[in-house]
């Protein structure tokens, strides 16, 4: 299949600090690509550049062949790239289904006048979008929690809600930033189940993660960063045996 996203010599500097340097990376349509590396290796900086939070210092980001390197985050999201964050960011004053409905606003076509008058068109669209929101909650196992506030949910379910909200944008590319971080064993199994469902649905994903067991189970191809540069890439079972990768994670014992 064709690559949905490619970065070419992508570099990000913060003053004298080089967070990413010359990264060449490709994400294949319908596949799950992993991005791993020690703390401070530049993984989140990389995902922030793709999603438009940080503009690159140099290099380019091509999404479906179009250069998005200098586009704002809102435009990149509207083009079909959705993401989650290391720190969960939910609307805690809204209930679970309302959090997902926020992502469905872009699919509403009713005019402001229709909304003001409460026309049949508005009621029909609101019902349709509510049903879609519940559908996405079902994918992550939260359809039974639709009317709860996020603050009442355990940590793993709040992670799942953030994924559901991103999925509700119906993205062409989903960026997941450490979705398994800080989870209990039970929550870990649940999030792996969500990943299995997304893979079955051929959702294209870039997965940033520290947990090696999660990466082993979830990805089709993995890139390894160290000090902001790619030091290895390939299937996980090959990459985990690479001496440079072992040294980066465990230190050089020589």
N, C-alpha and C positions, 0 to 999 in steps of 0.2 A: 504493500500500500504506500501511498505518497505521504511525505512528512507534512504534518499540519503546522508545525512551528520549527523554525531553525534560528539559532543565534550564530553570528559570525564575528569572531574576535571581540566578543562582548567584554567591555572593561568598565569598571566603576571605581573611581577614586574619591575619597573623602579627605581633602587636603593632601597630606603626605601619605595617607594610608590607602593601599591598593586592596580593595575588598574582593574584586573579581578581576582577573587578568586574562584576556584573550580567549574567552570560553567559546568553543565551537560545540554546539549541542543540537541534536535533532530529536523531535518527538513524532513518532509514527501514528498516523490516524488509527484509532481503534485499539491502541495499545496502552499499557501502563509503564511509564518510564520513571525510574527511581533516581533520586539525587541524594547522595549520602556524603558524609565527611565528618571529621572531628568538629567540636565546638569552635566557632570562629573561623570556619573554613570558607564562608561566603555563601552558604546555601540560601539563607533568607534574603540576603542582598540580591541574589540572582532572581529569585521568585518575585521580589519587589520590582525589579526592572521589567520583567515580563508583564506584570499587572499594571505598570504605569505609575507606581508610587515613586520610584527613583528613575529619572532619565539616565541613560548610559552616558559615561564620559566619552566613550568611543565604541565603535563596532555597531552592529545592527541586529534587530530582531524582526524576523519575517514571519507573519502569520497568514497562512494561506497565500503566500507569495507576496504579501503587501508589507512594506516596511512600517512597523508601528513604534519604532524606537522613540519618537518624540510625541506620541499621542498621549493625551491625558487619560487618567485611570477610568473615568466615566465612559469615554469613547471606546476604550479597549474592552470594557465590560459589555457595552452594547454590541460590539463586534462578535462576541461569543466566547470571552475568556472570563471565567468565574473562579473565585478562590475562597479558601478559609485561611485563618490566621493562627499563629502559635498560641496567642492568648485569645480565648473565646470572646467574640464580640457579638452579643445578641442585644435585642431591644427588650430589656427586662420589664418595661411597663406594658408590653404587649404579650398576649398569650402565645402559645406554641404555634397554632395555625396562623395567627396574625403575623408572626415573624416570617413565615413562609409566604404569606400573601403579599408582603412588601415586594418580593421579587416578581410577582405576577402583574404588577401595575403596567409594565411595558406591553403586556398582551391585551390591555383594555383599549377598545376603540371608541367608546362612547364619548360624546362631547361634554364640555362643562355644563351646557344647558341641560343635556340628558340627565346628568348627575343631580343638578339643582332641582329638576322636576321629578326625579325618581321614576323615569320612564320604564316601560317594559324592557327596552333594550338594556338599560343599566341593570335591572334585576336579573335578566337572563345572563349577562356577562359576569355579574358578581357570583351567581350560582356556579357558573362554569369554572371560574377561577378558584372558588372555594373547593370544588370537587378536585381540581388539579392539585391544589395545595395538600389536600388530604391524601391524594395519590402519592405525592413525594414523601409525605410523612410515613406512609405505609412502607416505602422502599427501605427506610432506615429504622422501621419498627416503632414509630412514635404515633401512629394513628389513634392509639388509645389514650394519648396524652394531649390531644389537640387543644383542650380548654384550660390546661394548666399554665401557670407562669413559669418561664425558664428557671427562675431562682428556686423553684420547688423540685427541679429535676436533679438527679445525681449527675456527677461530672460526665460520665460516659454518654448519657442521653443528651446533655447540652452539646457535646461534640457532635453527636449525630444530628442534632437540630441544625447546627451550623452547616453541615454537609447538605441537609435537605434544602435549606434556604439557597445554597449555591446551585444545587441541582434544579431548583424551580426556575432559574433563569434559562434553563435548557441550553447550557453552554456547549460549544464545540470542543472546548478544552477546559478541564477542571484542574485547578492547582490546589493541592492539599498540603498545608504546612504543618508537619508533625501531628497528624490526626490521632496517633496512638500514645502521645506523650502523657505521662502521669496516670495511666489507667491501671485499674486492678486487673487480675487475671481474667475475671468474668467479663469485664468491659473490653478487654483486649480481644477476647473471642468474639464478642458481639461486633466490634468494629471490623474484624477480619471478615465476618459474615456479610457486612455491608459492602466491603471491597469485592467480595466474590460476586455479589449481585450486580455491582457496577461493571465488573469485568464481563459478566455474562451479557450485559446490555451493550457491550462494546463502547462504553464511555471512555473517551481519551483522557488520560490523566498524567500529570506530573506530580510525583509523590516525594516530598521532602520528609525524611524520617531518620531517627537515630536507632530505633529498635531493629536489630538485624533480622530477628525472626519475622517481623512484620514485612520487611523488604523482601526477604526470601520467599515468603508466601505470595506477595502481592504483585511484584513487578515482572515485566517481560525483558527489560533491559535496564541497566543501571550505570550511572556516571558517578565517579568518585572525585570530590573536590578536596584539595588540601592547600592551605595558604592562597585560596582564591583561584587556583588553577586545576584543570582536569588532569588527574594522574592515572586514571584507568577508566575503561568502559567495557561493557559486554554483558552477557548473562551473569546473574549473581553468583552461580556456582563456580564460574571461572574467576570473576573479580575478587571473590573472598580469598582466593589462594594467591593473589598477586602480592609479591614481596613488598612493593611500594605501598600497597593498601594496608598490609599487616603492620608495616613500620609506622604509617601515619596514625593508626588507631592504638597500637600497643607500644610504640617507641622502639628505637633500634637497640637491641640487646648486645650488639657487638661492641 
